[in-house]
Amino acid sequence: MSQFIHLHVHSHYSLLDGLAKIDELVAKAKKNKMKALALTDHGVMYGIVEFYQKCKASDIKPILGVEAYIARYGRHNKRAKIDERPYHLVLLAKNKTGYKNLLKLTTLAHLEGFYYKPRIDWEILEKYHEGLIALSACLNGEIPNSVLNGDLQKTEEIILKYKNLFGEDFYLEIQSHPAIPEQEKVNQELINLSKKLNIPLVATNDVHYLNPEDAEAQDVLLCLQTKKKIEDKDRMCMMGEDYSFRSAEQMEKAFSDVPEAILNTQKIAEICNVELELGKITLPHFEVPNGKSADEYLRELCYKGLEKRYGLEMSNVKCQMSNPKIKEILDRLEYELSVIAKTGFAPYFLIVQDFVNWAKSNGIVVGPGRGSAAGSIVSYLTNITNIDPLVYNLLFERFLNPERVTMPDIDLDFT
């Protein structure tokens, strides 16, 4: 078994940057007898589930990560030509908490920090760093960038900032790209600082494609991304160096002077243990008021809806059961609520009615309802749909029935 593990790897989910597909990366790791493999796409986690499943199927430990973009002046700053060049930072999930924090950081990067790229910042990194391992990344990382600026005192301060946050889970990342003088300079300074500050080193190759001969194809992707031509001189280019999926033997030879950087890849792989519960429905948490259960609160909303939809007063609804029409309405409601309670989907209805009603109250046009959900009186009473299923003799069972084990599907249109 190889002692080296690739911890900085980009797949085709690093759009217009990474070339290798997940299948190819996993097969290459298997061929090289590597017991683990990381995925660290640029700013996104699109490929994580596919990667996890295919690693597991090949008996390879999946290490789930992302190469995050760190906004230099805060994620809320989005000034042209100032905030377009974020730093890079490799983050790997050690455990379930770390994985959840990766999801949170990546979500906030898109919702709050997106400016050309999904960006996080130090504020939310401090908040959501638990369970994460951090590598200082490539030449675009904050620490390598500081080294190249020539201020080693400042570099030490930055390193200690990361060390104080991540503790023993922070590593100085070195790469072997001899044709890039800047990389060699950074490597030497990081090795020196590692000894001085007692910060461990880790070796990576910043994989962007599978084999050395794929470099030209990956260069075409970069041209598409940056809207440049191959013959353009002043453009981003990774040609002239090997960013392929190097073998363990190649990596061990390249870092023979710092073997601990190779051994630390194995150490990191051993402490990264994330198990995903796939196939299990996990709904967002809906805060139910006054300590009620989800079923109780859904029932309350439905009975409030009886007054709006049918003009029935809540105080004496059940006293009117002698009226055949009212009995039909209440029987249908109670039947649907019993099925929803049995299948455990009350939280789903509460979540959907919450954002539908918010949209309607904020001037966002929502369709009257389509698909099988229009056959539910619960949907009608909670304002999810505007179609009375009793008027049109619509069947609730097409939407949800006691034997159904999969999530119900409420189709919605927003304008």
NORTA-V240818 format. One record per run of one state. SS is the DSSP state (A for helix, B for strand, O for the rest). FROM is the first residue (numbers start at 1). LEN is the number of residues. If there is no record, write none. Layout:
# NORTA-V240818
ss:SS from:FROM len:LEN
ss:SS from:FROM len:LEN
This chain:
# NORTA-V240818
ss:O from:1 len:8
ss:B from:9 len:1
ss:O from:10 len:12
ss:A from:22 len:10
ss:O from:32 len:4
ss:B from:36 len:4
ss:O from:40 len:2
ss:B from:42 len:1
ss:O from:43 len:5
ss:A from:48 len:10
ss:O from:58 len:3
ss:B from:61 len:10
ss:O from:71 len:16
ss:B from:87 len:7
ss:O from:94 len:2
ss:A from:96 len:16
ss:O from:112 len:7
ss:B from:119 len:2
ss:O from:121 len:1
ss:A from:122 len:6
ss:O from:128 len:4
ss:B from:132 len:4
ss:O from:136 len:5
ss:B from:141 len:1
ss:A from:142 len:8
ss:O from:150 len:2
ss:A from:152 len:18
ss:B from:170 len:6
ss:O from:176 len:5
ss:A from:181 len:17
ss:O from:198 len:3
ss:B from:201 len:4
ss:O from:205 len:2
ss:B from:207 len:1
ss:O from:208 len:4
ss:A from:212 len:15
ss:O from:227 len:21
ss:A from:248 len:7
ss:O from:255 len:1
ss:A from:256 len:16
ss:O from:272 len:17
ss:A from:289 len:3
ss:O from:292 len:2
ss:A from:294 len:17
ss:O from:311 len:3
ss:A from:314 len:3
ss:O from:317 len:1
ss:A from:318 len:3
ss:O from:321 len:3
ss:A from:324 len:20
ss:O from:344 len:2
ss:A from:346 len:16
ss:O from:362 len:4
ss:B from:366 len:1
ss:O from:367 len:3
ss:B from:370 len:1
ss:A from:371 len:5
ss:O from:376 len:1
ss:A from:377 len:5
ss:O from:382 len:14
ss:A from:396 len:3
ss:O from:399 len:12
ss:B from:411 len:1
ss:O from:412 len:2
ss:B from:414 len:1
ss:O from:415 len:1
